[in-house]
């Protein structure tokens, strides 16, 4: 059994999801969101995210952290804010010596639904089914984080992964 912490980065909201995985079986542990108050200095928000991530890592002791790879869509300002959040999340993982793995949205959608262009509703329903939840995880960011954790669980259990889950296919 391996504990995986999935993280959907941001500054206003950071989704997190914790699962336990063994082979193709996934067990839901918890999920939620770190939220920071609007109209607060960026440095204060990043400090809160950093310390909350350390608390999550210390509480659940994950063997791996799966985080969404940064991509810029049409709004570069949002991408820069997400990059700040990712930075402190990555620092927290590094300081606790937890290996980090990053996945693109396309990779996560492919791993969860088998279709790289799945919409949000399809993703949330498949996460619900894969983890045997009564309803979709809320907020949406938490469901996205659970999807990242499941994606990593599937990758780390793959026969293509020759390092037994330690083959970091990542730029991190």
N, C-alpha and C positions, 0 to 999 in steps of 0.2 A: 504494500500500500504506500502511495506517495501523496503527500498533501501539496496542492498547487494553489497559488494565489493568483487570480486573474485580475488585471487592473486596466480600466478604461480611463486614461489620463485626461486631465482638464485642470482648470483653476477654480471655477465656480463649483463644479461637481466632479468628483473622482469616484467612479464606480469601482466596487471591489466584489469579488466572489471567491469563495474558498470551497474547494472540492477535495475529496479523497478519491484516488483512482487506483485501480488494480486491473491491468490488462485493458479490456474494453468496458469494464464496469466503472461507473462514476457514482459517487455518493455526495449529495449536497451537505455541506457543513453550515455555511452562512453566506449572506450577501448584504450589501447595503451601499451607502454612499458617504463620502466625506464631503461636506458642503462648507463653503466659506462665504462669509457675508459680503454682499455687494457693497460697493463704495468704501471698501477697506483697502489699505495700501497693499500693493502686490507683495511686498516683502513679508507682510504679516500673514497673508493668505498662504504663501509658500511655506512659511514656518509652520503653520497649522497642518498643512498637508504632510510635510516631512515628519513631524512628531506623531501624527495619527498613523502614518505608514509604519513607523518604527513600532508603535503599539500593536498594530495588526500583525506584523512579522513576529514580534515577541510573543504574542498570544497564541498564534496558530502554527508557528515554526514550519513554514512551508519549505519543501525541498527545491521548489522552483517558483519563479515569478514569471508569468506570461503577460506581456504588455503590448498594447497596440502600437504598431510602427507609425511614426509621424508621417503624415502626408498632407500636402497643401492642396486644398480644393480651390474655390474661387476667393475665399476670404483669408488673405495672408495674415491679417491681424489676429484672427482666431487661432490660426496655426502657430503663431509666435507665442500666444498665451499658453496653448497646450504644450508647447516645447518647454516653457518654464516649469510647468507642472510635472512633465516627464522627467526633467532634470532632477528635481528633489526626490521623486519616487525612485529613480535609478540610484541616487546617492544613498537613500535609506537601504535599498537592497544590497548595494555594494558594502555598506558599513556592517551589515549583518551577515555578509558572505553568502548570500543566497544567489545562485545562478539565475540570470535573467535571459529571457528569450522573447524576441519580438516577432509579431505576425502582422501581415497586412490585412485590411478588412476583407479583401478577396480570399486570402488563405483561410481566414476564420469562417467565412460564409461557405466555402467549399467543404471544410471539415465538418461543419454542423449540418448543413442541408444537402450537400452534394452538388450545390449550384452556386457558383461564385457571384451571381447577381441577385441573390435572394433579398427580399425586402425586409424591413424591420419586423413586421408582423410575423412573417415566416420564421425568422430567426428566433424571436421570443417564444413562439410555439414549440419549435424544435428543442430549445433549451429546456423548456418546461417538461417536455416528454422525456428527454434524455436523462433528466434528473428526477423524474417521477414527482414533480411538484403539482400541487392542486391547482395553482394559478401561476401565471407568468410572474417572474421576479420583478419587483419594483424597487426603485425607479428603473427606467430603461437602461441607464448607465450600469446598474448592477447586473441586469440581464446580459449586457454586452460583455461585462467582466467575466461572468460565468462562461460565456461562449469562448472567451480567450483561454480560460482554464481548461475547458473541455478540449479545445483545439490542441493545446500543448499536451494534454494527456494522450490524445490520439497520436500525435507525432512521436512522443517519447516511447510509446508502446509499439511503434511501427518496426517492422523487420528492416526497413530501409535505414533506420537509425542504428548504426553499428556500435555506438558508444553507450548504449543502455540509458538513454535520457540525458547524457552529458555532452552530446554533440551540439554545441551551440551554433545553430545556423542563424547568425545574427550579426548585426553591426555593433552590438553593445559589447 
